[in-house]
Amino acid sequence: MKFATRLLAGLFAATAILSACGGGGGDTPTGTLRLAMTDAPTCGLDRVDVTVQKVRVHQSSSAADAEAGWSEVVLSPPQRVDLLSLTNGVLTELGQTTLPAGKYQQLRLVLAANDASNPLANSITPTGGTETALTTPSASQSGLKMNVDIDVAANKLADFILDFDACKSFVKVGQSTTWILKPVIKVMPRLSDAGSRVVGYVAASIAAGGTNVSVQQNGVVVKSTPPDGTGKFSLYPVPPGTYDLVVNAVGRSTATITGVPVVDTAFTNINTNSTPINPPVSTMHSASGSVATGSTPIDATVAARKAYTGGPTVVVAAAPVDGGTGAFSLTLPSGAPVKTAYVAGAASLSFVADGVAPTGKYTLVATSGGATKPIAIDVTSADWIGSAFTFP
């Protein structure tokens, strides 16, 4: 009798575990979902820490919190992650679960609450500032909601990465110490470790202090990273395709390599540490203004785009506006941008200055709620201070 009781208890526990993770009995086919997280470089922040409790997925994009059909990847114990450590191709594993095969259209990232026992479970440390609690509306209750397109095939592994864009995800409210999480997260397939990666070097002298390396298509940043202390950069994951590689560094002109191919079967090597990218020295000027949206906090970003003669157009700088005042300020080079074409296995990189286009002319593009507003500016010889971008 005792043996039978233990057997029944074990069967009940096993059934409960399968149900909780989305698998189960019967004839329902199941697959496996595995998740990891990475990040892009941030703007003016030293640390961003979030504590992840679980990730929930549902086949309906409109499913409510308590609706049946949710499957979960639960982190036990919850995992505190410094997002700024997840650059240069570094991933942090969140875990995996078995769940019914099918297409999943909603994902929620659930964070631990900042409470009396752990007031800094989610926190932010501005450059030159002190660590402060991060306000995370709904993140610790219903979770940060994302519309996704995840196909989990029967008896297969669906492998995905949550790519956090920390530069666009945190909004400071006026002169206060309040920071609000407004997440910008791409959910993308984990690509082959054998490829889907762009590797190269910038000069060690510019490796620190805000240098950013990105791959872009048609003026849209696809993936970016700061180089490490030696100047090495590794951009991953990057979907197969052809890109412009853009290097932006404080006190230097923008440098672009066009026609960079990315495949999933091999790394794309830009250069070696003996031939690092070292853009020309340039005077820097600021472009500042404000954005008004009629809502609080003000949720908008501003990007500066540079058009080379004969192409391409690239993003040189971008940042969210102040959530309380709408103010923004970007620092831009006034010197001529330089570019060269990618050549596999080239012994050196021969950048040429763009001497036709006015050196300090840019297009500022403000974005709010999917709407955009552009304005042409010139910082060739002085800072630019403009009026407000106004959104309804």
Steps between C-alpha positions, in 0.01 A plus 500: 500500500782744585670417170177562308449833677853613414455389139176697464660807657793478260272470199298800617816711544631404156168593342501837678852577378413417141187713517685798646762506226253465216561138408265224590351171418255388240582530134593870508836538320757706688821686424757688707547876535841626612564868579804720557554876536752748359533878482614795291714783646330759717508880498660656807452205735755298699271214607147380437392212723175311456382194692322250275245270664352328196408527135141417393383418147153455352367407158258795505631855466206627706496244784441652844717431805274237656387337176572130449771391261807682637833314504791622711877494528549550875835611643550351845639693674427819302807617309640854540672607180713805422385573146819694427702180536309347208688661212756379245293189430458397866174323587345406832291184500148528640405134469265279302167320526291242322171630362233413243620529142364800311547869426538733798408866455541653847798503737520661843823563690412501872738681735523474876348789695707766675376448856613542859707181490668587169454872421754490215388183325476719190731801501692740283834676552550810281856588403640705787188436710383258766295184476128569517188286481352456154126552460360203306129553427321161476832313467467323835128432465391410146848530347648699213281408204643435152332387181708218353498238227648187655434169326551199726507184290418156640806323645722797404689774686386859441799712603443876548681805638350804674713787366462789747572848362591668827583832331135543403339320793558732796347845535613757756225724635612864519743602774383223731682174562209304355571265210220312326536178303346534150638181349618469142567129452536299179422129518705323234617146422831396649720471195777252435811536718696407188411833339261795521780697667706803393841527666767767477707764681503873562808678629558430868531876561129547419374173649362673809295815552183433305626340178227306324520253210184404314377321191224685318270454202343800326575724795355263759721354774466120503757423770754708693762457768785685673846352437683335787808649664730375223284650226348169391131494412268207435150561366268202558239391412478663156258350246656402165509793257711795387568789736681829556735482799512837679751616762413804713747630758521820703741747338512303174329515162250229411658203319292263286581175322246419231395162360582288805362148439365283782437126461398233749787264415806715582605813691542823302845631591539872432866543589772394745636668810804611298279706265236653732236749393620843615273780369642851449489749787201734483359796690171410666188718524167442669150490356236570764131574521185342636208276409140552609250216484213609724553203733697432817759360510606620155581188301716593200847451353714721277757372250757686287541355151789576265471464121825418319537621144386207290375322814452353745303689766599394852399571859777690680333552839165427663348534847166519681380844604456602863170352614405812697613789280541339157852643476772329297863565413716303256873550447600482131828524307539803271782341301454322170381140537717229345407174331641199317360185345533161666761271346538150642850433627624854424842576649384849604200733488526807275243752616424801280355827629165609357606843378189581296222492759507784759686349790276602790158459339264242647133413508351482849209256518269499802286188551199460729234231489606388151476854354814682383596864441827597323691828493825595325774645722859623458768472770796565271620803695277530808251325727139477381212592729156444357135537580276216614385205294126482573295183475120493552 
